[in-house]
Amino acid sequence: MLVVLLALPALRADDKPKEEKKPPTPMEQYQDLLKDVNTQRQELIAEINKAKGTDRQKLIQKYTGLGKDYAEKFFKLADDNPKDPAAAEAYFWVLQNAAGSPQYKKAEEKATALVSEMPLSDLAKRLATVRGSPKVVEAVYERAEKDDKDPAAVDVLFWVLQNGRGGSVSQKAADKVTALIVDMPFKELVRRLNSIPYNPPPALVEAAGKRAEKEASDPQVADLLSWLATAGSYFPAGQKATAQLIEKFPDHPSIDRVCSMLANGRNPHAADLLKQILEKTSKPSVRATATFGLGKALTSQVDQLGDDLPKADKLAAEAEKYFVKVIDEYGADNANLKKQAEQELKGLRTFRVGKVAPEISAPDLDEKTFKLSDYRGKVVLLDFWGNW
């Protein structure tokens, strides 16, 4: 009998009730929603890549509208858990992905309130992946101005500079950032400037250019020149930096990109600078990009010589030489560049100023077929347009 009684506790211990599964935390719910929407996006991208015509357009519209479809779920999650960190994540997600949805304005109000309460370092991290509405940008600027002694305030100001273009606080942020450039350590300065890779304010480019001149003997100036040459390529300071970068640092990692900027930009000295790169670099990839860029830079000059056809022909022949070189010498290692060179070469030989326009045959507004050649000898204006 004693043996039986001693065994009873063991039996009870083995017969513990199963623990109930805990409900997911708000952050887990947020991650699940994020996973769902990203999975749908990936599936739609795969379908878009296979589809054509109107079916493709419908799928693209579905893809772009996905944020609105999920806005209510993200907003409800945030509203149900206002004190949880997931709420801020969800509100900012709606701001980033659901413009035009009924929840967007509500999320904007909530996010604006959060900006005034959130630790500035946390706010700076969160803003790194978010585009702001004018209202949120203004609130972020006011927060940075209030806590201007906080090290994170600088990151926040750079974010305002990138996201507040044309807004009421954009110039104020530009003035503050421009003043900081004078003494900011090089490494930190370049890191922050790289957060503004396109269309920086002119005052910022000018201030960065002056800093580059002041520290011209510092080896780290190469990275600052690189930013100026790429992000500020349309400004005098950026064009000056381009020449300095090529002269002093022809093997800098950004030279490849500088070649592309020169090929497609408005630098009046593009052809000469690209020739300098070809003289100074031994890197095959850079030589290939510079050769292609030189062909494009010369082609753009050809397009401006409608009143001087002999000069246009001479420049076109030189441009052709560089495109042919890309195809013959670098095409085996760079199929994409080879294809671009072939397209440019075809255009140069067929469509440039001074060539006979190719035949065009199409129905007019009265559904009657016309040909461009029917108007040979007359001045013809061709207007190409479309609706998307």
FENLIN-V786292 format. One record per residue. N is the residue number from 1. SS is DSSP state (hx for helix, st for strand, lp for the rest). PHI is phi in radians with two decimals (none if undefined). Layout:
n: [N,N]
ss: [SS,SS]
phi: [PHI,PHI]
//
This chain:
n: [1,2,3,4,5,6,7,8,9,10,11,12,13,14,15,16,17,18,19,20,21,22,23,24,25,26,27,28,29,30,31,32,33,34,35,36,37,38,39,40,41,42,43,44,45,46,47,48,49,50,51,52,53,54,55,56,57,58,59,60,61,62,63,64,65,66,67,68,69,70,71,72,73,74,75,76,77,78,79,80,81,82,83,84,85,86,87,88,89,90,91,92,93,94,95,96,97,98,99,100,101,102,103,104,105,106,107,108,109,110,111,112,113,114,115,116,117,118,119,120,121,122,123,124,125,126,127,128,129,130,131,132,133,134,135,136,137,138,139,140,141,142,143,144,145,146,147,148,149,150,151,152,153,154,155,156,157,158,159,160,161,162,163,164,165,166,167,168,169,170,171,172,173,174,175,176,177,178,179,180,181,182,183,184,185,186,187,188,189,190,191,192,193,194,195,196,197,198,199,200,201,202,203,204,205,206,207,208,209,210,211,212,213,214,215,216,217,218,219,220,221,222,223,224,225,226,227,228,229,230,231,232,233,234,235,236,237,238,239,240,241,242,243,244,245,246,247,248,249,250,251,252,253,254,255,256,257,258,259,260,261,262,263,264,265,266,267,268,269,270,271,272,273,274,275,276,277,278,279,280,281,282,283,284,285,286,287,288,289,290,291,292,293,294,295,296,297,298,299,300,301,302,303,304,305,306,307,308,309,310,311,312,313,314,315,316,317,318,319,320,321,322,323,324,325,326,327,328,329,330,331,332,333,334,335,336,337,338,339,340,341,342,343,344,345,346,347,348,349,350,351,352,353,354,355,356,357,358,359,360,361,362,363,364,365,366,367,368,369,370,371,372,373,374,375,376,377,378,379,380,381,382,383,384,385,386,387,388]
ss: [lp,hx,hx,hx,hx,hx,hx,hx,hx,hx,hx,hx,hx,hx,lp,lp,lp,lp,lp,lp,lp,lp,lp,lp,lp,hx,hx,hx,hx,hx,hx,hx,hx,hx,hx,hx,hx,hx,hx,hx,hx,hx,hx,hx,hx,hx,hx,hx,hx,hx,lp,lp,hx,hx,hx,hx,hx,hx,hx,hx,hx,hx,hx,hx,lp,hx,hx,hx,hx,hx,hx,hx,hx,hx,hx,hx,hx,hx,hx,hx,lp,lp,lp,lp,hx,hx,hx,hx,hx,hx,hx,hx,hx,hx,hx,hx,hx,lp,lp,lp,lp,hx,hx,hx,hx,hx,hx,hx,hx,hx,hx,hx,hx,hx,hx,hx,hx,lp,lp,hx,hx,hx,hx,hx,hx,hx,hx,lp,lp,lp,lp,lp,lp,hx,hx,hx,hx,hx,hx,hx,hx,hx,hx,hx,hx,hx,lp,lp,lp,lp,lp,hx,hx,hx,hx,hx,hx,hx,hx,hx,hx,hx,hx,lp,lp,lp,lp,lp,lp,hx,hx,hx,hx,hx,hx,hx,hx,hx,hx,hx,hx,lp,lp,lp,lp,hx,hx,hx,hx,hx,hx,hx,hx,lp,lp,lp,lp,lp,lp,lp,lp,hx,hx,hx,hx,hx,hx,hx,hx,hx,hx,hx,hx,hx,lp,lp,lp,lp,lp,lp,hx,hx,hx,hx,hx,hx,hx,hx,hx,hx,hx,lp,lp,lp,lp,hx,hx,hx,hx,hx,hx,hx,hx,hx,hx,hx,hx,hx,lp,lp,lp,lp,lp,lp,hx,hx,hx,hx,hx,hx,hx,hx,hx,hx,lp,lp,lp,lp,lp,hx,hx,hx,hx,hx,hx,hx,hx,hx,hx,hx,lp,lp,lp,hx,hx,hx,hx,hx,hx,hx,hx,hx,hx,hx,hx,hx,hx,hx,hx,hx,hx,hx,lp,lp,lp,lp,lp,lp,hx,hx,hx,hx,hx,hx,hx,hx,hx,hx,hx,hx,hx,hx,hx,hx,hx,hx,hx,hx,hx,hx,lp,lp,lp,lp,hx,hx,hx,hx,hx,hx,hx,hx,hx,hx,hx,hx,hx,hx,hx,hx,lp,lp,lp,lp,lp,lp,lp,lp,lp,lp,st,st,st,lp,lp,lp,lp,lp,st,st,st,hx,hx,hx,hx,lp,lp,lp,lp,lp,lp,lp,lp,lp,lp,lp,lp,lp]
phi: [none,-1.10,-1.07,-1.11,-1.15,-1.15,-1.37,-1.07,-1.02,-1.11,-1.14,-1.14,-1.11,-1.29,-1.81,-1.14,-1.18,-1.19,-1.20,-1.25,-1.18,-1.24,-1.17,-1.11,-1.21,-0.96,-1.18,-1.15,-1.12,-1.07,-1.10,-1.13,-1.09,-1.08,-1.11,-1.07,-1.19,-1.22,-1.11,-1.10,-1.09,-1.09,-1.13,-1.18,-1.05,-1.09,-1.20,-1.06,-1.14,-1.60,-1.40,-2.42,1.04,-1.15,-1.07,-1.12,-1.08,-1.11,-1.16,-1.13,-1.10,-1.13,-1.13,-1.20,-1.58,-1.11,-1.05,-1.14,-1.10,-1.68,-1.00,-1.09,-1.15,-1.15,-1.15,-1.10,-1.01,-1.17,-1.17,-1.32,-2.36,-1.09,-1.62,-1.48,-0.97,-1.12,-1.10,-1.08,-1.02,-1.22,-1.07,-1.19,-1.11,-1.07,-1.06,-1.36,-2.10,-2.26,-1.04,1.61,-1.46,-1.07,-1.47,-1.07,-1.08,-1.13,-1.13,-1.08,-1.10,-1.13,-1.14,-1.08,-1.15,-1.11,-1.00,-1.34,-1.87,-1.21,-0.93,-1.07,-1.15,-1.17,-1.10,-1.06,-1.14,-1.20,-1.19,-0.99,-2.04,-2.22,-1.66,-1.87,-1.35,-0.93,-1.16,-1.21,-1.03,-1.11,-1.14,-1.14,-1.09,-1.03,-1.19,-1.13,-1.19,-1.14,-1.93,-1.19,-1.50,-1.24,-0.96,-1.24,-1.07,-1.15,-1.05,-1.16,-1.12,-1.12,-1.14,-1.06,-1.08,-1.36,-1.87,-1.87,-0.97,1.41,-1.43,-1.19,-1.87,-1.03,-1.17,-1.09,-1.14,-1.09,-1.11,-1.17,-1.15,-1.05,-1.16,-1.25,-1.06,-1.00,-2.06,-1.18,-0.96,-0.92,-1.06,-1.18,-1.05,-1.12,-1.05,-1.26,-1.11,-1.16,-1.35,-2.14,-1.38,-2.32,0.82,-1.22,-1.07,-0.94,-1.10,-1.17,-1.11,-1.11,-1.14,-1.14,-1.12,-1.14,-1.15,-1.12,-1.16,-1.11,-1.88,-1.01,-1.50,-1.37,-1.00,-1.26,-1.09,-1.00,-1.21,-1.22,-1.05,-1.06,-1.10,-1.08,-1.22,-1.78,-1.23,-1.91,-1.11,-1.53,-1.79,-0.94,-1.11,-1.23,-1.21,-1.16,-1.12,-1.04,-1.11,-1.20,-1.10,-1.14,-1.19,-1.71,-2.33,-1.15,-1.84,-1.10,-0.96,-1.48,-1.04,-0.99,-1.23,-1.06,-1.02,-1.15,-1.11,-1.15,-1.17,-1.93,-1.65,-2.05,-1.19,-1.16,-1.85,-0.96,-1.08,-1.14,-1.17,-1.16,-1.15,-1.12,-1.07,-1.08,-1.27,-1.68,-1.67,-2.00,-1.33,-1.01,-1.15,-1.23,-1.07,-1.13,-1.15,-1.16,-1.11,-1.10,-1.07,-1.14,-1.05,-1.21,-1.08,-1.22,-1.08,-1.12,-1.23,-1.02,-1.11,-1.67,-1.95,-1.07,-1.64,-2.44,-1.09,-1.04,-1.19,-1.09,-1.09,-1.14,-1.15,-1.09,-1.11,-1.20,-1.09,-0.97,-1.00,-1.28,-1.14,-1.10,-1.13,-1.04,-1.13,-1.40,-1.74,-2.06,-1.09,-1.12,-1.74,-2.55,-1.11,-1.17,-1.16,-1.07,-1.09,-1.11,-1.12,-1.10,-1.16,-1.12,-1.13,-1.08,-1.12,-1.14,-1.45,-2.03,-1.90,-1.31,-0.96,1.74,-1.58,-1.25,-1.10,-1.16,-1.16,-2.22,-2.32,-2.84,-1.34,-1.53,-1.13,-1.71,1.16,-1.69,-1.26,-2.24,-2.19,-1.09,-1.12,-1.10,-1.86,-0.99,1.63,-1.96,-1.36,-2.18,-1.80,-1.77,-2.02,-1.65,-2.59,-2.92,-2.10,-2.20]
//
